[in-house]
Amino acid sequence: MQDELRLFQKLAPRLQKVLVVDPTPASVKLLTELLRTITGGAGQVWSAHNEAKAMQMVQIVDPQLIFLENAGPGLDGARLTRLIRRSDLACREVPVIMVTGEATAAAIIGARDAGVHEFLRKPYTMKDLLRRLEAVALKPRDWVEAVQYVGPDRRRFNSAEYTGPRKRKTDVDTTSDAARMLQALKIVRAAAGSLKTDWAQARRALLAQAAMLHKVGQSSANPGLSAAASALARELPAEGQPNWRGLEAAIVAILQYMPRDAAAPRAA
């Protein structure tokens, strides 16, 4: 009991503004009551029954956390998540937990690839809810700002359900400078292919990776990489179109740091 109360205290500050997107009033009521139990009644919970209302509410409320149903009248949870992730909203990076009884493989994969942090099956208990809340609030995940995908690192999706050792050969250390550089350069390469078709997100992805590569260059004592990253950032105007020739040259220059044995190009 004491452990649960301590967890409530840790979670409460992160649950002061919560949005629940669900067309079923009973589901909204249950989740609201559980959240108020955790916060001691201090947190505020807003609700929306469809995508249109949800997009209005996120602008008004600026929630710290979003719960949403996978599907319903006027509601596609995965599509709504992608809209939020690709928007300019202040809350575009907040944790999103999909709460649904539709626990098919397609629904789970769709939620992950849309940028959902965690997946919670109905019916659920307070313990189930706390595990998801602990995962999103107290165990932050790296943010991926790419073109085809925007959201938390998918390799730790539903991390609350698994705490054992890593199993796959691809579960490598993603915190090393080399790993971060490779990931960032792959995203730069993918974004380069979307400059003319999705300029807004390509720009945002390139800016994020330029910042990452600049940090990696500094921490790994690679001034050339840092300089190339700064040059790339300078070619990304806040408004309007870029100098395409200058931008393409900056991308070519930074991609020279791609390891020769890197995987073949693919969408990020």
Rosetta blueprint (number, residue, H / E / L):
1 M L
2 Q H
3 D H
4 E H
5 L H
6 R H
7 L H
8 F H
9 Q H
10 K H
11 L H
12 A H
13 P H
14 R H
15 L H
16 Q L
17 K E
18 V E
19 L E
20 V E
21 V E
22 D L
23 P L
24 T L
25 P H
26 A H
27 S H
28 V H
29 K H
30 L H
31 L H
32 T H
33 E H
34 L H
35 L H
36 R H
37 T H
38 I H
39 T H
40 G L
41 G L
42 A L
43 G L
44 Q E
45 V E
46 W E
47 S E
48 A E
49 H L
50 N L
51 E H
52 A H
53 K H
54 A H
55 M H
56 Q H
57 M H
58 V H
59 Q H
60 I H
61 V H
62 D L
63 P L
64 Q L
65 L E
66 I E
67 F E
68 L E
69 E L
70 N L
71 A E
72 G E
73 P L
74 G L
75 L E
76 D E
77 G H
78 A H
79 R H
80 L H
81 T H
82 R H
83 L H
84 I H
85 R H
86 R L
87 S L
88 D L
89 L L
90 A L
91 C L
92 R L
93 E L
94 V L
95 P L
96 V E
97 I E
98 M E
99 V E
100 T E
101 G L
102 E L
103 A L
104 T L
105 A H
106 A H
107 A H
108 I H
109 I H
110 G H
111 A H
112 R H
113 D H
114 A H
115 G L
116 V L
117 H L
118 E E
119 F E
120 L E
121 R E
122 K L
123 P L
124 Y L
125 T L
126 M H
127 K H
128 D H
129 L H
130 L H
131 R H
132 R H
133 L H
134 E H
135 A H
136 V H
137 A H
138 L H
139 K L
140 P L
141 R L
142 D L
143 W E
144 V E
145 E E
146 A L
147 V L
148 Q L
149 Y L
150 V E
151 G E
152 P E
153 D L
154 R H
155 R H
156 R H
157 F L
158 N L
159 S H
160 A H
161 E H
162 Y L
163 T L
164 G L
165 P L
166 R L
167 K L
168 R L
169 K L
170 T L
171 D L
172 V L
173 D L
174 T L
175 T L
176 S L
177 D H
178 A H
179 A H
180 R H
181 M H
182 L H
183 Q H
184 A H
185 L H
186 K H
187 I H
188 V H
189 R H
190 A H
191 A H
192 A H
193 G L
194 S L
195 L L
196 K L
197 T L
198 D L
199 W H
200 A H
201 Q H
202 A H
203 R H
204 R H
205 A H
206 L H
207 L H
208 A H
209 Q H
210 A H
211 A H
212 M H
213 L H
214 H H
215 K H
216 V H
217 G H
218 Q H
219 S H
220 S L
221 A L
222 N L
223 P H
224 G H
225 L H
226 S H
227 A H
228 A H
229 A H
230 S H
231 A H
232 L H
233 A H
234 R H
235 E L
236 L L
237 P L
238 A L
239 E L
240 G L
241 Q L
242 P L
243 N L
244 W H
245 R H
246 G H
247 L H
248 E H
249 A H
250 A H
251 I H
252 V H
253 A H
254 I H
255 L H
256 Q L
257 Y L
258 M L
259 P L
260 R L
261 D L
262 A L
263 A L
264 A L
265 P L
266 R L
267 A L
268 A L
